[in-house]
Amino acid sequence: MIDIHTHIGKLMLKKALKPSQLLKFMDRNGIEKAVILPIENPEETYYYVTTDEVLKACKRHPDRLIPFCNVDPRRGNSDTSTDFYKIIKEYKERGCKGFGEELSGLWIDDARLQKIYEACGRLRMPMVLHLDGLRNKDNKGLPKLERMLKKFPKTIFIGHGPHFWAEISLDLKRKDFTGYPKGKIKRGALDRLLSQYLNLYGDLSAGSGYNALARDINFAYPFLERNQDKLLFGTDYLSPGQKCPQIKFLKEAKEKGLIKKKTFEKIAFKNSKRLLKIR
């Protein structure tokens, strides 16, 4: 398995997660490689973990840990004149395979963010975006995200977070943008967007990704089958001892024949290998 979404260091008011602890978590759960996402946006966590810290950790374990980079779109001149391409290109040359986790408290189509989308597309670096009521904001149905998918067709957007996964169902409310909605699912915007846009993927990590599957299992298994080429296994592991129930959910779905073996393999590692160009 390849985990598209993990962290290291001290982010919350909890003990810092050491790279060695992340590796032990991976070994316990049969995870071969993991992407480590730096946090450099102030809206999400109490502390920062920079791209340099992530690169340093991944350099010690190059066969297991994959670095992504991060730049807050409000850095520099705080307008559209900041040249994010040069910054992100330098990170790529130092080994970063993608961008994220993008967590800025802006609308998802903000002009400053668009400079980052453009740079990631030019550099062929997929990016993980967290959508909720505060970060990478959008309206019901994700119309702003859809405009970005059309405007930047070369940029791979990997959606994540409460609002992104609430859009699995048609009947979501605004309060669901920051929560974990319950109940039966009526097919929502996500199915259409995942099938219509080649550059959109879904990151199944965190409580939001798990909730989208577990809230209506009769919908979940066909959803995984329909979107098997566009979904990525992830945990959002960031604290020692954290529960990551999507691991068991996906493994049991395969073992019980609720999803096909090839579907599990695509979601568990093949899609990530393709996006990250891992041999």
WOHUFEN-V736090 format. One record per pair of residues at least 24 apart in sequence whose ideal C-beta (glycine too) atoms are under 6 Angstrom apart, sorted by the first residue. I is the first residue (numbers start at 1). GAP is how many residues later the second one is. Records with the same first field share a line. If there is no record, write none. Layout:
BEGIN
I->GAP, GAP
END
This chain:
BEGIN
1->29, 30, 232, 267, 268
2->31, 267, 270
3->28, 31, 231, 232
4->31, 199, 228, 230, 268
5->198, 200, 229, 231
6->28, 30, 231
7->30, 231
8->28, 49
9->40
10->37
11->28, 34, 36, 227
12->34
13->33
14->225
15->225
17->221, 222, 223
19->38
21->219
25->212
29->218
33->31, 33
34->31
35->31, 33
36->29, 31
37->31, 63, 64
38->32
40->30, 32
41->31, 62, 63
43->60, 62, 91, 92
44->59
51->40
55->39
66->31
67->28, 29
68->28, 30, 32
69->27, 30
73->31, 39, 40, 43
80->31, 35
84->31, 32, 35
85->34
88->31, 35
89->34
92->31
97->179
98->27, 28
99->26, 28
100->27, 28
101->27, 29
102->27
103->27, 32
105->29, 30
107->30
108->28, 30, 36, 37
109->35, 38, 39
117->35, 38
120->35
121->31, 33, 34
126->30, 32, 149
128->30, 32
130->30, 31
131->30, 32, 33
132->29, 30, 31, 45, 46
133->44, 45
141->48
142->25, 47
149->48, 50, 51
153->46
156->43
157->43
158->43, 45
159->43
160->43
161->47
162->46
165->43, 44, 47
168->44
180->27, 31
182->33
184->32
185->31, 34
194->33, 36
201->29, 31
202->29
203->29, 31
204->29, 30, 42
205->29, 30, 31
206->30
210->35, 36
213->36
221->37, 38
224->35
225->38
228->35, 38
231->36
232->39, 40
233->34, 35
END
